[in-house]
C-alpha cells in the first residue's frame, strides 16, 4: 500500500437541519467536522504551488455548501455523504472523518461518529 501524507481540516463548524425529532426538523443545529485526507504533498513541498496539492479551502467550501443545504436525520448518513464527496470530487484515496453534534445528549459535551472510507 502506498504511503501518503495527511491534509487535515479540523473543527469545521456548519449549521444544518439534522435530527430525528420534529423540533429538530424546524431548526438549524451545528455539526463539527474533523477531516483527515491522505494525499502526497511532496510535490507541493518542492514547488510551493497550490496546483500541486489538495486545496483544503476548496474542500471546505464544498462541504459547507453541501451541509448547509442538507437535511438528514442521522449524523451517520451526513458523514457518509460528506466522505463520498471528498473521495469522488477531490480524488482523495482515503478519508477519515469525524462528525460531531455538540450538545445532542444532555450532560455530554458532544456526540460523534468517526468513519474511514477509501476509493
GUGU-935841 format. One record per residue (C-alpha): residue in one letter; chain; y, z, x. Coordinates in Angstrom, 1 decimal. Layout:
{'A', 'A', {Y, Z, X}};
...
// end
This chain:
{'X', 'A', {0.0, 0.0, 0.0}};
{'X', 'A', {3.4, -0.9, 1.3}};
{'X', 'A', {5.7, 2.0, 2.1}};
{'X', 'A', {9.2, 2.0, 0.6}};
{'X', 'A', {12.4, 3.9, 0.9}};
{'X', 'A', {13.7, 5.6, -2.2}};
{'X', 'A', {17.0, 4.9, -4.1}};
{'X', 'A', {18.0, 7.9, -6.3}};
{'X', 'A', {20.2, 8.3, -9.3}};
{'X', 'A', {20.4, 12.0, -10.2}};
{'X', 'A', {21.9, 13.7, -13.2}};
{'X', 'A', {22.9, 10.6, -15.1}};
{'X', 'A', {24.0, 12.1, -18.5}};
{'X', 'A', {24.2, 9.9, -21.6}};
{'X', 'A', {24.9, 10.7, -25.2}};
{'X', 'A', {22.5, 9.1, -27.7}};
{'X', 'A', {20.6, 9.7, -31.0}};
{'X', 'A', {17.4, 11.5, -30.1}};
{'X', 'A', {15.2, 13.8, -32.1}};
{'X', 'A', {12.8, 14.1, -34.9}};
{'X', 'A', {14.7, 16.3, -37.3}};
{'X', 'A', {17.1, 14.9, -40.0}};
{'X', 'A', {20.1, 16.7, -38.5}};
{'X', 'A', {19.3, 15.2, -35.1}};
{'X', 'A', {19.4, 11.7, -36.5}};
{'X', 'A', {23.1, 12.3, -37.6}};
{'X', 'A', {24.5, 13.4, -34.3}};
{'X', 'A', {24.6, 12.3, -30.6}};
{'X', 'A', {22.9, 14.5, -28.0}};
{'X', 'A', {22.9, 14.4, -24.2}};
{'X', 'A', {19.9, 13.3, -22.3}};
{'X', 'A', {19.9, 13.6, -18.5}};
{'X', 'A', {18.0, 11.1, -16.2}};
{'X', 'A', {16.9, 11.7, -12.7}};
{'X', 'A', {15.5, 8.4, -11.3}};
{'X', 'A', {13.7, 7.6, -8.0}};
{'X', 'A', {13.2, 3.9, -7.3}};
{'X', 'A', {11.0, 2.6, -4.5}};
{'X', 'A', {13.0, 0.0, -2.5}};
{'X', 'A', {13.1, -1.4, 1.0}};
{'X', 'A', {16.6, -0.6, 2.2}};
{'X', 'A', {16.1, -1.6, 5.8}};
{'X', 'A', {17.9, -5.0, 5.5}};
{'X', 'A', {20.9, -3.4, 3.8}};
{'X', 'A', {20.9, -0.8, 6.5}};
{'X', 'A', {21.3, -3.5, 9.1}};
{'X', 'A', {23.7, -5.8, 7.2}};
{'X', 'A', {25.8, -3.3, 5.3}};
{'X', 'A', {25.8, -5.8, 2.4}};
{'X', 'A', {25.4, -4.8, -1.3}};
{'X', 'A', {23.5, -8.1, -1.9}};
{'X', 'A', {20.7, -6.8, 0.4}};
{'X', 'A', {19.9, -3.6, -1.6}};
{'X', 'A', {19.2, -2.2, -5.0}};
{'X', 'A', {22.5, -2.0, -6.9}};
{'X', 'A', {22.3, 1.5, -8.3}};
{'X', 'A', {25.6, 1.1, -10.1}};
{'X', 'A', {24.1, -1.9, -12.0}};
{'X', 'A', {21.0, 0.1, -12.8}};
{'X', 'A', {23.1, 3.0, -14.1}};
{'X', 'A', {25.4, 0.7, -16.2}};
{'X', 'A', {22.4, -1.0, -17.8}};
{'X', 'A', {20.7, 2.3, -18.7}};
{'X', 'A', {23.9, 3.8, -20.0}};
{'X', 'A', {24.4, 0.7, -22.3}};
{'X', 'A', {20.8, 0.8, -23.5}};
{'X', 'A', {20.5, 4.6, -24.1}};
{'X', 'A', {23.9, 4.9, -25.8}};
{'X', 'A', {22.8, 2.3, -28.3}};
{'X', 'A', {19.2, 3.5, -28.7}};
{'X', 'A', {17.8, 5.7, -31.4}};
{'X', 'A', {14.5, 7.4, -30.6}};
{'X', 'A', {12.6, 10.4, -32.0}};
{'X', 'A', {11.0, 11.4, -28.7}};
{'X', 'A', {12.2, 11.6, -25.1}};
{'X', 'A', {8.8, 10.3, -24.1}};
{'X', 'A', {9.5, 7.0, -25.8}};
{'X', 'A', {13.0, 6.7, -24.5}};
{'X', 'A', {11.8, 7.5, -21.0}};
{'X', 'A', {9.1, 4.8, -21.2}};
{'X', 'A', {11.6, 2.1, -22.3}};
{'X', 'A', {14.1, 3.1, -19.5}};
{'X', 'A', {11.3, 2.8, -16.9}};
{'X', 'A', {10.3, -0.6, -18.2}};
{'X', 'A', {14.0, -1.8, -18.0}};
{'X', 'A', {14.1, -0.7, -14.3}};
{'X', 'A', {10.8, -2.3, -13.4}};
{'X', 'A', {11.4, -5.6, -15.2}};
{'X', 'A', {15.1, -6.3, -14.8}};
{'X', 'A', {15.6, -5.0, -11.3}};
{'X', 'A', {12.2, -5.8, -9.8}};
{'X', 'A', {11.7, -2.3, -8.6}};
{'X', 'A', {8.0, -1.9, -7.6}};
{'X', 'A', {7.7, 1.7, -8.7}};
{'X', 'A', {9.9, 4.1, -10.6}};
{'X', 'A', {9.7, 7.9, -11.1}};
{'X', 'A', {11.9, 9.0, -14.0}};
{'X', 'A', {12.6, 12.5, -15.3}};
{'X', 'A', {14.3, 12.5, -18.8}};
{'X', 'A', {15.7, 15.9, -19.8}};
{'X', 'A', {17.1, 17.0, -23.1}};
{'X', 'A', {19.2, 20.1, -22.4}};
{'X', 'A', {19.2, 22.9, -24.9}};
{'X', 'A', {16.3, 21.3, -27.0}};
{'X', 'A', {14.5, 24.6, -27.2}};
{'X', 'A', {16.2, 27.9, -27.9}};
{'X', 'A', {16.1, 30.2, -24.9}};
{'X', 'A', {15.4, 27.4, -22.4}};
{'X', 'A', {17.9, 25.5, -20.3}};
{'X', 'A', {16.1, 22.3, -20.6}};
{'X', 'A', {13.0, 20.4, -21.7}};
{'X', 'A', {11.9, 17.2, -19.9}};
{'X', 'A', {9.2, 14.7, -19.2}};
{'X', 'A', {8.5, 13.0, -15.9}};
{'X', 'A', {6.8, 9.7, -15.7}};
{'X', 'A', {5.8, 7.3, -12.9}};
{'X', 'A', {5.3, 3.6, -13.5}};
{'X', 'A', {4.8, 0.6, -11.3}};
{'X', 'A', {4.7, -3.2, -11.6}};
// end
